[in-house]
Amino acid sequence: MKYNVYGIMTASIFLGEYEAVDTESAVELAEKDSQADWTPCLCHHCSEEIELGEVYDTQVVEQNE
């Protein structure tokens, strides 16, 4: 019997820079931002090998100014 085996990986995409009082507020601002691209895409070659899903979580990194 033959099997197809897939590796499930995570990736990230930059959504934007937001000034907020906390991380939850920053995520809310990104969710409301019409300029934030929540649908990443791949080039033609990579899309033949990699299938992207939807964004299922967020990560916020505080900037040191």
N, C-alpha and C positions, 0 to 999 in steps of 0.2 A: 504494500500500500504506500502511496506517495502522500506527502504532506507539504503544504506551504507554511512556512514559519515567518512571522513578522516581528520585528522589534518595534515596540511602542516607545516613542521618545517625546520629550517636551521641547518646546521652543518658545521664544519670546519675541515680541514686536514692540518697538517704541511707539507709544500712543501720544505722548506730548509732555510738556513741562507745565506744572500747575502750582500756584501759590495757595496753600491751604493751612488750616490750623492743625490738622492731623491727617493721618494716612487715609482714614475712611472718607474724609472730605475731599481729599485729592482724587480718590477713585470715583466719587460721585461727580466731580467736575469733569473727569475724563469721560464718564458715561454720558454726560449731557453735551459734550463737545461734538458738534457736527463735523469738525475737521479731523477728529481722531479716526484713524482707519482701523476698524476692528476686524477686517476681513483680509488677512495677509494673502499674498499670492506668490507663486514660484515661477521661474522661467520655464519655458517649454521642456527643456531637457530634464530639469529636476522634477517637474510635475509628472513625468513618466515613471519616476522611482519613488516619489514621496507624496503621500496624501495628507493634506492639512485638514484639521477639524476646526471647530469654533473655539474661541477664547473661553476657557472654563474657570479661570482664576486670574487674579492680578497680583503683582508684586510692586511695592512702592519703595523707592530708595531715596532717602533724604540727601539733599545736596549740601555739601560743605562750601559755603561762600567765602 
